[in-house]
Amino acid sequence: MRERWEYKLINAQDAEGGGLLKGKSRADVEAYLNELGKEGWEVIDLDFPSPGSSDVTLFAGIARRRVAD
C-alpha cells in the first residue's frame, strides 16, 4: 500500500507574537513549530528571505503528515 501525505504551507508570521509591531521572538517561533509537531506535521523545507540573515524568526516552508487510510 502506498503512503499518502497531506501538505501545509507554513510561515513564521503564523506564530503567536508579542503584539502589534513587536515581532516574533525565537521562543514564539519554536512554540509554533512545536505545536505543528504535536499535530503530526513534519517540516520538510524552509526558506529564509535573505540568505545569511541572522533573523531566524522569518521563514516560509512546507510541512507534511501522513494521511490515515
PDB file of N, CA, C, O and CB in Angstrom:
ATOM      1  N   MET A   1       0.841  -1.179   0.000  1.00  0.00           N
ATOM      2  CA  MET A   1       0.000   0.000   0.000  1.00  0.00           C
ATOM      3  C   MET A   1       0.890   1.249   0.000  1.00  0.00           C
ATOM      4  O   MET A   1       1.887   1.308   0.720  1.00  0.00           O
ATOM      5  CB  MET A   1      -0.959  -0.006   1.224  1.00  0.00           C
ATOM      6  N   ARG A   2       0.531   2.220  -0.794  1.00  0.00           N
ATOM      7  CA  ARG A   2       1.292   3.468  -0.886  1.00  0.00           C
ATOM      8  C   ARG A   2       0.987   4.385   0.289  1.00  0.00           C
ATOM      9  O   ARG A   2      -0.150   4.477   0.752  1.00  0.00           O
ATOM     10  CB  ARG A   2       0.986   4.187  -2.202  1.00  0.00           C
ATOM     11  N   GLU A   3       2.026   5.057   0.757  1.00  0.00           N
ATOM     12  CA  GLU A   3       1.803   6.075   1.781  1.00  0.00           C
ATOM     13  C   GLU A   3       1.160   7.288   1.127  1.00  0.00           C
ATOM     14  O   GLU A   3       1.450   7.624  -0.021  1.00  0.00           O
ATOM     15  CB  GLU A   3       3.136   6.467   2.492  1.00  0.00           C
ATOM     16  N   ARG A   4       0.295   7.926   1.870  1.00  0.00           N
ATOM     17  CA  ARG A   4      -0.346   9.154   1.384  1.00  0.00           C
ATOM     18  C   ARG A   4      -0.012  10.279   2.345  1.00  0.00           C
ATOM     19  O   ARG A   4       0.073  10.070   3.555  1.00  0.00           O
ATOM     20  CB  ARG A   4      -1.898   8.980   1.246  1.00  0.00           C
ATOM     21  N   TRP A   5       0.176  11.472   1.800  1.00  0.00           N
ATOM     22  CA  TRP A   5       0.578  12.628   2.594  1.00  0.00           C
ATOM     23  C   TRP A   5      -0.354  13.802   2.323  1.00  0.00           C
ATOM     24  O   TRP A   5      -0.941  13.915   1.247  1.00  0.00           O
ATOM     25  CB  TRP A   5       2.037  13.018   2.289  1.00  0.00           C
ATOM     26  N   GLU A   6      -0.478  14.664   3.313  1.00  0.00           N
ATOM     27  CA  GLU A   6      -1.091  15.970   3.078  1.00  0.00           C
ATOM     28  C   GLU A   6      -0.021  17.009   3.401  1.00  0.00           C
ATOM     29  O   GLU A   6       0.874  16.765   4.210  1.00  0.00           O
ATOM     30  CB  GLU A   6      -2.407  16.180   3.955  1.00  0.00           C
ATOM     31  N   TYR A   7      -0.126  18.162   2.764  1.00  0.00           N
ATOM     32  CA  TYR A   7       0.900  19.185   2.877  1.00  0.00           C
ATOM     33  C   TYR A   7       0.310  20.490   3.389  1.00  0.00           C
ATOM     34  O   TYR A   7      -0.873  20.775   3.200  1.00  0.00           O
ATOM     35  CB  TYR A   7       1.581  19.407   1.531  1.00  0.00           C
ATOM     36  N   LYS A   8       1.149  21.268   4.035  1.00  0.00           N
ATOM     37  CA  LYS A   8       0.723  22.538   4.620  1.00  0.00           C
ATOM     38  C   LYS A   8       1.821  23.564   4.371  1.00  0.00           C
ATOM     39  O   LYS A   8       2.994  23.293   4.627  1.00  0.00           O
ATOM     40  CB  LYS A   8       0.422  22.392   6.154  1.00  0.00           C
ATOM     41  N   LEU A   9       1.449  24.733   3.875  1.00  0.00           N
ATOM     42  CA  LEU A   9       2.390  25.838   3.778  1.00  0.00           C
ATOM     43  C   LEU A   9       2.483  26.488   5.145  1.00  0.00           C
ATOM     44  O   LEU A   9       1.466  26.809   5.759  1.00  0.00           O
ATOM     45  CB  LEU A   9       1.957  26.869   2.688  1.00  0.00           C
ATOM     46  N   ILE A  10       3.699  26.679   5.618  1.00  0.00           N
ATOM     47  CA  ILE A  10       3.885  27.280   6.935  1.00  0.00           C
ATOM     48  C   ILE A  10       4.653  28.585   6.790  1.00  0.00           C
ATOM     49  O   ILE A  10       5.385  28.792   5.822  1.00  0.00           O
ATOM     50  CB  ILE A  10       4.630  26.310   7.889  1.00  0.00           C
ATOM     51  N   ASN A  11       4.469  29.459   7.771  1.00  0.00           N
ATOM     52  CA  ASN A  11       5.088  30.770   7.730  1.00  0.00           C
ATOM     53  C   ASN A  11       5.305  31.230   9.164  1.00  0.00           C
ATOM     54  O   ASN A  11       4.417  31.088  10.005  1.00  0.00           O
ATOM     55  CB  ASN A  11       4.216  31.790   6.930  1.00  0.00           C
ATOM     56  N   ALA A  12       6.456  31.767   9.440  1.00  0.00           N
ATOM     57  CA  ALA A  12       6.752  32.244  10.786  1.00  0.00           C
ATOM     58  C   ALA A  12       5.764  33.319  11.226  1.00  0.00           C
ATOM     59  O   ALA A  12       5.543  33.514  12.421  1.00  0.00           O
ATOM     60  CB  ALA A  12       8.175  32.784  10.854  1.00  0.00           C
ATOM     61  N   GLN A  13       5.175  34.013  10.264  1.00  0.00           N
ATOM     62  CA  GLN A  13       4.200  35.048  10.611  1.00  0.00           C
ATOM     63  C   GLN A  13       2.952  34.459  11.271  1.00  0.00           C
ATOM     64  O   GLN A  13       2.187  35.190  11.900  1.00  0.00           O
ATOM     65  CB  GLN A  13       3.805  35.832   9.365  1.00  0.00           C
ATOM     66  N   ASP A  14       2.738  33.143  11.134  1.00  0.00           N
ATOM     67  CA  ASP A  14       1.589  32.488  11.756  1.00  0.00           C
ATOM     68  C   ASP A  14       1.809  32.219  13.244  1.00  0.00           C
ATOM     69  O   ASP A  14       0.874  31.847  13.953  1.00  0.00           O
ATOM     70  CB  ASP A  14       1.288  31.187  11.042  1.00  0.00           C
ATOM     71  N   ALA A  15       3.028  32.404  13.713  1.00  0.00           N
ATOM     72  CA  ALA A  15       3.327  32.197  15.136  1.00  0.00           C
ATOM     73  C   ALA A  15       2.700  33.313  15.958  1.00  0.00           C
ATOM     74  O   ALA A  15       2.639  34.460  15.516  1.00  0.00           O
ATOM     75  CB  ALA A  15       4.862  32.139  15.381  1.00  0.00           C
ATOM     76  N   GLU A  16       2.236  32.972  17.154  1.00  0.00           N
ATOM     77  CA  GLU A  16       1.755  33.997  18.086  1.00  0.00           C
ATOM     78  C   GLU A  16       2.936  34.902  18.398  1.00  0.00           C
ATOM     79  O   GLU A  16       4.057  34.418  18.557  1.00  0.00           O
ATOM     80  CB  GLU A  16       1.148  33.361  19.405  1.00  0.00           C
ATOM     81  N   GLY A  17       2.710  36.183  18.486  1.00  0.00           N
ATOM     82  CA  GLY A  17       3.807  37.110  18.733  1.00  0.00           C
ATOM     83  C   GLY A  17       3.587  37.953  19.961  1.00  0.00           C
ATOM     84  O   GLY A  17       2.635  37.756  20.717  1.00  0.00           O
ATOM     85  N   GLY A  18       4.470  38.877  20.142  1.00  0.00           N
ATOM     86  CA  GLY A  18       4.426  39.764  21.302  1.00  0.00           C
ATOM     87  C   GLY A  18       3.471  40.918  21.166  1.00  0.00           C
ATOM     88  O   GLY A  18       3.483  41.814  22.009  1.00  0.00           O
ATOM     89  N   GLY A  19       2.645  40.940  20.145  1.00  0.00           N
ATOM     90  CA  GLY A  19       1.691  42.018  19.964  1.00  0.00           C
ATOM     91  C   GLY A  19       2.045  42.875  18.760  1.00  0.00           C
ATOM     92  O   GLY A  19       3.054  42.642  18.094  1.00  0.00           O
ATOM     93  N   LEU A  20       1.227  43.844  18.493  1.00  0.00           N
ATOM     94  CA  LEU A  20       1.381  44.703  17.331  1.00  0.00           C
ATOM     95  C   LEU A  20       2.755  45.358  17.298  1.00  0.00           C
ATOM     96  O   LEU A  20       3.166  46.011  18.257  1.00  0.00           O
ATOM     97  CB  LEU A  20       0.300  45.763  17.318  1.00  0.00           C
ATOM     98  N   LEU A  21       3.449  45.180  16.200  1.00  0.00           N
ATOM     99  CA  LEU A  21       4.758  45.784  15.937  1.00  0.00           C
ATOM    100  C   LEU A  21       5.900  45.262  16.804  1.00  0.00           C
ATOM    101  O   LEU A  21       7.021  45.761  16.696  1.00  0.00           O
ATOM    102  CB  LEU A  21       4.659  47.245  16.121  1.00  0.00           C
ATOM    103  N   LYS A  22       5.649  44.280  17.652  1.00  0.00           N
ATOM    104  CA  LYS A  22       6.725  43.760  18.496  1.00  0.00           C
ATOM    105  C   LYS A  22       7.477  42.618  17.839  1.00  0.00           C
ATOM    106  O   LYS A  22       8.547  42.233  18.311  1.00  0.00           O
ATOM    107  CB  LYS A  22       6.169  43.299  19.819  1.00  0.00           C
ATOM    108  N   GLY A  23       6.943  42.074  16.770  1.00  0.00           N
ATOM    109  CA  GLY A  23       7.627  40.988  16.092  1.00  0.00           C
ATOM    110  C   GLY A  23       7.504  39.661  16.826  1.00  0.00           C
ATOM    111  O   GLY A  23       6.755  39.525  17.793  1.00  0.00           O
ATOM    112  N   LYS A  24       8.249  38.705  16.343  1.00  0.00           N
ATOM    113  CA  LYS A  24       8.238  37.353  16.914  1.00  0.00           C
ATOM    114  C   LYS A  24       9.576  37.081  17.573  1.00  0.00           C
ATOM    115  O   LYS A  24      10.630  37.440  17.047  1.00  0.00           O
ATOM    116  CB  LYS A  24       7.938  36.283  15.825  1.00  0.00           C
ATOM    117  N   SER A  25       9.520  36.449  18.721  1.00  0.00           N
ATOM    118  CA  SER A  25      10.759  36.037  19.384  1.00  0.00           C
ATOM    119  C   SER A  25      11.096  34.619  18.938  1.00  0.00           C
ATOM    120  O   SER A  25      10.259  33.920  18.367  1.00  0.00           O
ATOM    121  CB  SER A  25      10.626  36.117  20.946  1.00  0.00           C
ATOM    122  N   ARG A  26      12.306  34.214  19.201  1.00  0.00           N
ATOM    123  CA  ARG A  26      12.708  32.830  18.901  1.00  0.00           C
ATOM    124  C   ARG A  26      11.786  31.856  19.636  1.00  0.00           C
ATOM    125  O   ARG A  26      11.390  30.839  19.067  1.00  0.00           O
ATOM    126  CB  ARG A  26      14.198  32.580  19.305  1.00  0.00           C
ATOM    127  N   ALA A  27      11.442  32.151  20.880  1.00  0.00           N
ATOM    128  CA  ALA A  27      10.552  31.281  21.666  1.00  0.00           C
ATOM    129  C   ALA A  27       9.169  31.188  21.030  1.00  0.00           C
ATOM    130  O   ALA A  27       8.567  30.114  21.023  1.00  0.00           O
ATOM    131  CB  ALA A  27      10.428  31.802  23.110  1.00  0.00           C
ATOM    132  N   ASP A  28       8.649  32.312  20.487  1.00  0.00           N
ATOM    133  CA  ASP A  28       7.343  32.295  19.815  1.00  0.00           C
ATOM    134  C   ASP A  28       7.365  31.344  18.622  1.00  0.00           C
ATOM    135  O   ASP A  28       6.442  30.553  18.428  1.00  0.00           O
ATOM    136  CB  ASP A  28       6.951  33.716  19.355  1.00  0.00           C
ATOM    137  N   VAL A  29       8.430  31.432  17.827  1.00  0.00           N
ATOM    138  CA  VAL A  29       8.535  30.600  16.623  1.00  0.00           C
ATOM    139  C   VAL A  29       8.738  29.138  17.001  1.00  0.00           C
ATOM    140  O   VAL A  29       8.161  28.255  16.367  1.00  0.00           O
ATOM    141  CB  VAL A  29       9.694  31.084  15.727  1.00  0.00           C
ATOM    142  N   GLU A  30       9.544  28.869  18.019  1.00  0.00           N
ATOM    143  CA  GLU A  30       9.735  27.487  18.475  1.00  0.00           C
ATOM    144  C   GLU A  30       8.423  26.900  18.977  1.00  0.00           C
ATOM    145  O   GLU A  30       8.131  25.733  18.717  1.00  0.00           O
ATOM    146  CB  GLU A  30      10.802  27.424  19.584  1.00  0.00           C
ATOM    147  N   ALA A  31       7.624  27.692  19.695  1.00  0.00           N
ATOM    148  CA  ALA A  31       6.328  27.215  20.179  1.00  0.00           C
ATOM    149  C   ALA A  31       5.414  26.873  18.997  1.00  0.00           C
ATOM    150  O   ALA A  31       4.703  25.868  19.028  1.00  0.00           O
ATOM    151  CB  ALA A  31       5.661  28.281  21.088  1.00  0.00           C
ATOM    152  N   TYR A  32       5.436  27.708  17.963  1.00  0.00           N
ATOM    153  CA  TYR A  32       4.649  27.454  16.749  1.00  0.00           C
ATOM    154  C   TYR A  32       5.070  26.135  16.095  1.00  0.00           C
ATOM    155  O   TYR A  32       4.225  25.305  15.760  1.00  0.00           O
ATOM    156  CB  TYR A  32       4.810  28.622  15.745  1.00  0.00           C
ATOM    157  N   LEU A  33       6.375  25.947  15.916  1.00  0.00           N
ATOM    158  CA  LEU A  33       6.867  24.713  15.295  1.00  0.00           C
ATOM    159  C   LEU A  33       6.571  23.497  16.161  1.00  0.00           C
ATOM    160  O   LEU A  33       6.228  22.440  15.630  1.00  0.00           O
ATOM    161  CB  LEU A  33       8.369  24.810  15.037  1.00  0.00           C
ATOM    162  N   ASN A  34       6.694  23.617  17.473  1.00  0.00           N
ATOM    163  CA  ASN A  34       6.380  22.502  18.364  1.00  0.00           C
ATOM    164  C   ASN A  34       4.897  22.149  18.307  1.00  0.00           C
ATOM    165  O   ASN A  34       4.542  20.974  18.395  1.00  0.00           O
ATOM    166  CB  ASN A  34       6.785  22.839  19.801  1.00  0.00           C
ATOM    167  N   GLU A  35       4.031  23.139  18.163  1.00  0.00           N
ATOM    168  CA  GLU A  35       2.601  22.867  18.035  1.00  0.00           C
ATOM    169  C   GLU A  35       2.313  22.111  16.740  1.00  0.00           C
ATOM    170  O   GLU A  35       1.506  21.182  16.729  1.00  0.00           O
ATOM    171  CB  GLU A  35       1.794  24.180  18.078  1.00  0.00           C
ATOM    172  N   LEU A  36       2.971  22.504  15.652  1.00  0.00           N
ATOM    173  CA  LEU A  36       2.815  21.760  14.400  1.00  0.00           C
ATOM    174  C   LEU A  36       3.246  20.306  14.583  1.00  0.00           C
ATOM    175  O   LEU A  36       2.583  19.394  14.090  1.00  0.00           O
ATOM    176  CB  LEU A  36       3.633  22.421  13.271  1.00  0.00           C
ATOM    177  N   GLY A  37       4.351  20.090  15.287  1.00  0.00           N
ATOM    178  CA  GLY A  37       4.833  18.734  15.548  1.00  0.00           C
ATOM    179  C   GLY A  37       3.828  17.917  16.339  1.00  0.00           C
ATOM    180  O   GLY A  37       3.616  16.740  16.044  1.00  0.00           O
ATOM    181  N   LYS A  38       3.209  18.526  17.337  1.00  0.00           N
ATOM    182  CA  LYS A  38       2.186  17.818  18.137  1.00  0.00           C
ATOM    183  C   LYS A  38       0.997  17.410  17.280  1.00  0.00           C
ATOM    184  O   LYS A  38       0.333  16.412  17.562  1.00  0.00           O
ATOM    185  CB  LYS A  38       1.704  18.701  19.302  1.00  0.00           C
ATOM    186  N   GLU A  39       0.729  18.192  16.223  1.00  0.00           N
ATOM    187  CA  GLU A  39      -0.373  17.890  15.316  1.00  0.00           C
ATOM    188  C   GLU A  39       0.030  16.874  14.243  1.00  0.00           C
ATOM    189  O   GLU A  39      -0.770  16.517  13.378  1.00  0.00           O
ATOM    190  CB  GLU A  39      -0.869  19.172  14.658  1.00  0.00           C
ATOM    191  N   GLY A  40       1.287  16.414  14.314  1.00  0.00           N
ATOM    192  CA  GLY A  40       1.753  15.393  13.377  1.00  0.00           C
ATOM    193  C   GLY A  40       2.464  15.929  12.146  1.00  0.00           C
ATOM    194  O   GLY A  40       2.840  15.151  11.269  1.00  0.00           O
ATOM    195  N   TRP A  41       2.659  17.253  12.058  1.00  0.00           N
ATOM    196  CA  TRP A  41       3.334  17.839  10.898  1.00  0.00           C
ATOM    197  C   TRP A  41       4.839  17.704  11.027  1.00  0.00           C
ATOM    198  O   TRP A  41       5.403  17.875  12.108  1.00  0.00           O
ATOM    199  CB  TRP A  41       2.951  19.313  10.738  1.00  0.00           C
ATOM    200  N   GLU A  42       5.483  17.393   9.906  1.00  0.00           N
ATOM    201  CA  GLU A  42       6.939  17.312   9.813  1.00  0.00           C
ATOM    202  C   GLU A  42       7.385  18.379   8.813  1.00  0.00           C
ATOM    203  O   GLU A  42       6.953  18.369   7.661  1.00  0.00           O
ATOM    204  CB  GLU A  42       7.420  15.865   9.374  1.00  0.00           C
ATOM    205  N   VAL A  43       8.239  19.289   9.247  1.00  0.00           N
ATOM    206  CA  VAL A  43       8.756  20.325   8.354  1.00  0.00           C
ATOM    207  C   VAL A  43       9.740  19.674   7.387  1.00  0.00           C
ATOM    208  O   VAL A  43      10.690  19.013   7.806  1.00  0.00           O
ATOM    209  CB  VAL A  43       9.440  21.486   9.160  1.00  0.00           C
ATOM    210  N   ILE A  44       9.505  19.865   6.093  1.00  0.00           N
ATOM    211  CA  ILE A  44      10.382  19.245   5.098  1.00  0.00           C
ATOM    212  C   ILE A  44      11.170  20.274   4.296  1.00  0.00           C
ATOM    213  O   ILE A  44      12.094  19.907   3.570  1.00  0.00           O
ATOM    214  CB  ILE A  44       9.569  18.382   4.156  1.00  0.00           C
ATOM    215  N   ASP A  45      10.824  21.553   4.410  1.00  0.00           N
ATOM    216  CA  ASP A  45      11.577  22.587   3.707  1.00  0.00           C
ATOM    217  C   ASP A  45      11.332  23.929   4.375  1.00  0.00           C
ATOM    218  O   ASP A  45      10.204  24.243   4.756  1.00  0.00           O
ATOM    219  CB  ASP A  45      11.186  22.641   2.210  1.00  0.00           C
ATOM    220  N   LEU A  46      12.381  24.715   4.514  1.00  0.00           N
ATOM    221  CA  LEU A  46      12.275  26.091   5.000  1.00  0.00           C
ATOM    222  C   LEU A  46      13.078  26.993   4.082  1.00  0.00           C
ATOM    223  O   LEU A  46      14.184  26.650   3.664  1.00  0.00           O
ATOM    224  CB  LEU A  46      12.771  26.215   6.471  1.00  0.00           C
ATOM    225  N   ASP A  47      12.515  28.137   3.778  1.00  0.00           N
ATOM    226  CA  ASP A  47      13.219  29.151   3.008  1.00  0.00           C
ATOM    227  C   ASP A  47      13.240  30.434   3.826  1.00  0.00           C
ATOM    228  O   ASP A  47      12.245  30.818   4.441  1.00  0.00           O
ATOM    229  CB  ASP A  47      12.548  29.378   1.614  1.00  0.00           C
ATOM    230  N   PHE A  48      14.388  31.080   3.819  1.00  0.00           N
ATOM    231  CA  PHE A  48      14.567  32.337   4.544  1.00  0.00           C
ATOM    232  C   PHE A  48      14.665  33.466   3.529  1.00  0.00           C
ATOM    233  O   PHE A  48      15.248  33.274   2.462  1.00  0.00           O
ATOM    234  CB  PHE A  48      15.836  32.292   5.460  1.00  0.00           C
ATOM    235  N   PRO A  49      14.105  34.651   3.831  1.00  0.00           N
ATOM    236  CA  PRO A  49      14.046  35.723   2.842  1.00  0.00           C
ATOM    237  C   PRO A  49      15.413  36.227   2.380  1.00  0.00           C
ATOM    238  O   PRO A  49      15.574  36.577   1.211  1.00  0.00           O
ATOM    239  CB  PRO A  49      13.271  36.864   3.401  1.00  0.00           C
ATOM    240  N   SER A  50      16.370  36.267   3.253  1.00  0.00           N
ATOM    241  CA  SER A  50      17.691  36.779   2.891  1.00  0.00           C
ATOM    242  C   SER A  50      18.750  35.763   3.277  1.00  0.00           C
ATOM    243  O   SER A  50      18.953  35.508   4.464  1.00  0.00           O
ATOM    244  CB  SER A  50      17.969  38.140   3.574  1.00  0.00           C
ATOM    245  N   PRO A  51      19.426  35.178   2.303  1.00  0.00           N
ATOM    246  CA  PRO A  51      20.495  34.241   2.646  1.00  0.00           C
ATOM    247  C   PRO A  51      21.514  34.903   3.572  1.00  0.00           C
ATOM    248  O   PRO A  51      21.946  36.030   3.330  1.00  0.00           O
ATOM    249  CB  PRO A  51      21.190  33.724   1.371  1.00  0.00           C
ATOM    250  N   GLY A  52      21.881  34.207   4.611  1.00  0.00           N
ATOM    251  CA  GLY A  52      22.851  34.735   5.562  1.00  0.00           C
ATOM    252  C   GLY A  52      22.243  35.644   6.612  1.00  0.00           C
ATOM    253  O   GLY A  52      22.961  36.165   7.466  1.00  0.00           O
ATOM    254  N   SER A  53      20.927  35.847   6.566  1.00  0.00           N
ATOM    255  CA  SER A  53      20.287  36.698   7.563  1.00  0.00           C
ATOM    256  C   SER A  53      20.365  36.044   8.932  1.00  0.00           C
ATOM    257  O   SER A  53      20.247  34.825   9.050  1.00  0.00           O
ATOM    258  CB  SER A  53      18.823  36.980   7.185  1.00  0.00           C
ATOM    259  N   SER A  54      20.561  36.840   9.951  1.00  0.00           N
ATOM    260  CA  SER A  54      20.625  36.296  11.307  1.00  0.00           C
ATOM    261  C   SER A  54      19.242  36.197  11.940  1.00  0.00           C
ATOM    262  O   SER A  54      19.111  35.678  13.049  1.00  0.00           O
ATOM    263  CB  SER A  54      21.531  37.158  12.177  1.00  0.00           C
ATOM    264  N   ASP A  55      18.209  36.683  11.256  1.00  0.00           N
ATOM    265  CA  ASP A  55      16.859  36.632  11.814  1.00  0.00           C
ATOM    266  C   ASP A  55      16.207  35.301  11.463  1.00  0.00           C
ATOM    267  O   ASP A  55      15.622  35.152  10.391  1.00  0.00           O
ATOM    268  CB  ASP A  55      16.001  37.811  11.293  1.00  0.00           C
ATOM    269  N   VAL A  56      16.312  34.340  12.368  1.00  0.00           N
ATOM    270  CA  VAL A  56      15.747  33.010  12.129  1.00  0.00           C
ATOM    271  C   VAL A  56      14.249  32.957  12.383  1.00  0.00           C
ATOM    272  O   VAL A  56      13.631  31.903  12.239  1.00  0.00           O
ATOM    273  CB  VAL A  56      16.441  31.990  13.000  1.00  0.00           C
ATOM    274  N   THR A  57      13.659  34.093  12.762  1.00  0.00           N
ATOM    275  CA  THR A  57      12.222  34.117  13.009  1.00  0.00           C
ATOM    276  C   THR A  57      11.431  34.490  11.766  1.00  0.00           C
ATOM    277  O   THR A  57      10.212  34.645  11.841  1.00  0.00           O
ATOM    278  CB  THR A  57      11.904  35.084  14.124  1.00  0.00           C
ATOM    279  N   LEU A  58      12.098  34.640  10.614  1.00  0.00           N
ATOM    280  CA  LEU A  58      11.411  34.920   9.357  1.00  0.00           C
ATOM    281  C   LEU A  58      11.661  33.786   8.390  1.00  0.00           C
ATOM    282  O   LEU A  58      12.784  33.615   7.914  1.00  0.00           O
ATOM    283  CB  LEU A  58      11.875  36.262   8.754  1.00  0.00           C
ATOM    284  N   PHE A  59      10.633  33.006   8.089  1.00  0.00           N
ATOM    285  CA  PHE A  59      10.765  31.911   7.134  1.00  0.00           C
ATOM    286  C   PHE A  59       9.402  31.519   6.606  1.00  0.00           C
ATOM    287  O   PHE A  59       8.373  31.851   7.194  1.00  0.00           O
ATOM    288  CB  PHE A  59      11.458  30.701   7.776  1.00  0.00           C
ATOM    289  N   ALA A  60       9.408  30.821   5.508  1.00  0.00           N
ATOM    290  CA  ALA A  60       8.233  30.151   4.964  1.00  0.00           C
ATOM    291  C   ALA A  60       8.682  28.746   4.603  1.00  0.00           C
ATOM    292  O   ALA A  60       9.864  28.522   4.344  1.00  0.00           O
ATOM    293  CB  ALA A  60       7.627  30.919   3.713  1.00  0.00           C
ATOM    294  N   GLY A  61       7.771  27.816   4.583  1.00  0.00           N
ATOM    295  CA  GLY A  61       8.175  26.454   4.270  1.00  0.00           C
ATOM    296  C   GLY A  61       6.999  25.539   4.021  1.00  0.00           C
ATOM    297  O   GLY A  61       5.858  25.973   3.863  1.00  0.00           O
ATOM    298  N   ILE A  62       7.316  24.261   3.991  1.00  0.00           N
ATOM    299  CA  ILE A  62       6.329  23.212   3.740  1.00  0.00           C
ATOM    300  C   ILE A  62       6.455  22.147   4.825  1.00  0.00           C
ATOM    301  O   ILE A  62       7.556  21.756   5.212  1.00  0.00           O
ATOM    302  CB  ILE A  62       6.519  22.586   2.320  1.00  0.00           C
ATOM    303  N   ALA A  63       5.320  21.698   5.298  1.00  0.00           N
ATOM    304  CA  ALA A  63       5.276  20.595   6.253  1.00  0.00           C
ATOM    305  C   ALA A  63       4.357  19.515   5.669  1.00  0.00           C
ATOM    306  O   ALA A  63       3.499  19.793   4.831  1.00  0.00           O
ATOM    307  CB  ALA A  63       4.773  21.078   7.674  1.00  0.00           C
ATOM    308  N   ARG A  64       4.557  18.292   6.131  1.00  0.00           N
ATOM    309  CA  ARG A  64       3.702  17.213   5.672  1.00  0.00           C
ATOM    310  C   ARG A  64       3.356  16.303   6.850  1.00  0.00           C
ATOM    311  O   ARG A  64       4.042  16.280   7.872  1.00  0.00           O
ATOM    312  CB  ARG A  64       4.387  16.412   4.540  1.00  0.00           C
ATOM    313  N   ARG A  65       2.269  15.558   6.669  1.00  0.00           N
ATOM    314  CA  ARG A  65       1.935  14.496   7.626  1.00  0.00           C
ATOM    315  C   ARG A  65       1.187  13.412   6.883  1.00  0.00           C
ATOM    316  O   ARG A  65       0.542  13.659   5.864  1.00  0.00           O
ATOM    317  CB  ARG A  65       1.086  15.040   8.823  1.00  0.00           C
ATOM    318  N   ARG A  66       1.286  12.218   7.409  1.00  0.00           N
ATOM    319  CA  ARG A  66       0.625  11.070   6.778  1.00  0.00           C
ATOM    320  C   ARG A  66      -0.888  11.222   6.886  1.00  0.00           C
ATOM    321  O   ARG A  66      -1.424  11.723   7.875  1.00  0.00           O
ATOM    322  CB  ARG A  66       1.084   9.738   7.431  1.00  0.00           C
ATOM    323  N   VAL A  67      -1.540  10.774   5.842  1.00  0.00           N
ATOM    324  CA  VAL A  67      -2.994  10.743   5.822  1.00  0.00           C
ATOM    325  C   VAL A  67      -3.424   9.360   6.244  1.00  0.00           C
ATOM    326  O   VAL A  67      -2.962   8.365   5.686  1.00  0.00           O
ATOM    327  CB  VAL A  67      -3.563  11.111   4.419  1.00  0.00           C
ATOM    328  N   ALA A  68      -4.302   9.287   7.223  1.00  0.00           N
ATOM    329  CA  ALA A  68      -4.799   7.992   7.679  1.00  0.00           C
ATOM    330  C   ALA A  68      -5.671   7.364   6.599  1.00  0.00           C
ATOM    331  O   ALA A  68      -6.442   8.045   5.923  1.00  0.00           O
ATOM    332  CB  ALA A  68      -5.590   8.140   8.998  1.00  0.00           C
ATOM    333  N   ASP A  69      -5.531   6.060   6.456  1.00  0.00           N
ATOM    334  CA  ASP A  69      -6.348   5.339   5.465  1.00  0.00           C
ATOM    335  C   ASP A  69      -7.728   5.069   6.006  1.00  0.00           C
ATOM    336  O   ASP A  69      -8.556   4.474   5.317  1.00  0.00           O
ATOM    337  CB  ASP A  69      -5.683   4.021   5.061  1.00  0.00           C
TER     338      ASP A  69
END
